[in-house]
Amino acid sequence: MNKNPEFHFDFGSPNAYLVHKVIPEIELRTGAAFTYVPVLLGGIFKATNNKPPMVAFAEVKPKTAYIRLEIQRFVKKHGLDKFAFNPNFPVNTLQIMRGVVAAEMEGVFMPYVEAMFAGMWETGRKLDDPAVIAEILAAAGLDAQKLMARAQDPDVKAKLVANTEATVARGTFGIPTFFVGTEIFFGKDTLRDLEDEITHQQQAAAEQEPVREFP
């Protein structure tokens, strides 16, 4: 079991971007280091018979309005002034999610994560267009040709599938999802409970540590 809290994400979720920007604050307060786990949101929806909120509540106008209001409040609370809804939404994220698995294997995971989250939810790029993906990677100082080629390798594709199947098996039905040990949390509105659980488990682990006797 991973002792670090886990953040299961897909770049296609605006809430995944928002919590990604807040995770450093939680890490600073708790001393915990989050493990980022790339998964495919489309695969999760298919496996769980779930639908995006904008689809599921398309006919419930007050609900969709409230979802946007909730996002605006979160943005204001945390000073996330760079956030902007992507005019190309929804974007097929298969290419860039395979790409982030490739980036992890190539040792450039977090630079790739930062570049793609910014491209999706700050500058509103069409990130299912290979030319746009390559442009963003190059601007971030990454080897676009190498990463995009690596993303097509069978081991990369298999890893993304395995991650997605594993997260569904643990109870995931949407993004963002977090795990602290075996405890699951969904959505940005659970961040306070998530942080409390991190602290609780840290304290429990400290209490179980054997007392060292010194001569």
PyMOL commands that set and color helices and strands:
alter all, ss='L'
color gray80, all
select helices_A, chain A and resi 14-30+41-48+53-56+61-78+94-105+109-121+130-139+144-150+154-169+188-208
alter helices_A, ss='H'
color red, helices_A
select strands_A, chain A and resi 6-9+35-38+177-180+183-186
alter strands_A, ss='S'
color yellow, strands_A
deselect
rebuild
show_as cartoon
